[in-house]
């Protein structure tokens, strides 16, 4: 069997690995934020601002946002292809999912980096 490596189509293994990798990033970010709240029980604006002024936290947050978008996109694609039989409805719903995922990441960029 000849595999076309230049194809932009995904396969099941790539989806599986992508979902697991993004889940690990999301879990690590959740543990980080929960840990921050446990260490600092009274978080005010100045503490929150100083946390997110760090370059590492900004990059980690952006990585978590991108991971959430990828995770949601693949997961909802799988659900839609399993349960939505009408191609037009499924295409519209997946377009909305992609639009929302992109808007979340774009909003995150604006909030984190002030672009």
C-alpha positions, 0 to 999 in steps of 0.5 A, a space after each residue: 500500500 502506498 501512503 500519500 504523505 502530502 495529503 491534508 486529510 486526517 486519519 484515525 491515528 492522527 485524531 487519536 494522538 491529537 486528542 490525547 496530546 491536547 487532553 494532556 495540555 488541558 489537564 496540565 493547565 487545569 492543574 496549574 491554575 487550580 494549584 495557583 488558586 490553592 497556593 494563593 487563596 485570595 487572588 485579587 487583580 494585582 496577583 492575577 495581573 502579575 501571574 499573567 505578566 509572565 511570558 511562560 504563563 502567557 505561552 502556556 495559556 495560549 497553548 491551552 487555548 489552541 489545545 481546547 480548540 483542536 480538542 473541541 474541533 476533532 471531538 465535535 467532528 467525530 460526534 457530528 459525523 456519527 449522528 448527523 446524517 444530513 450532509 448540509 446540516 453537518 457541514 453548517 454545524 461544523 462550520 459554526 464549530 470551526 468559527 467559534 474555535 477560531 474566535 476563541 483563539 483569536 480572542 485569547 490572542 487579543 486578551 493575552 498579548 494585547 494585539 
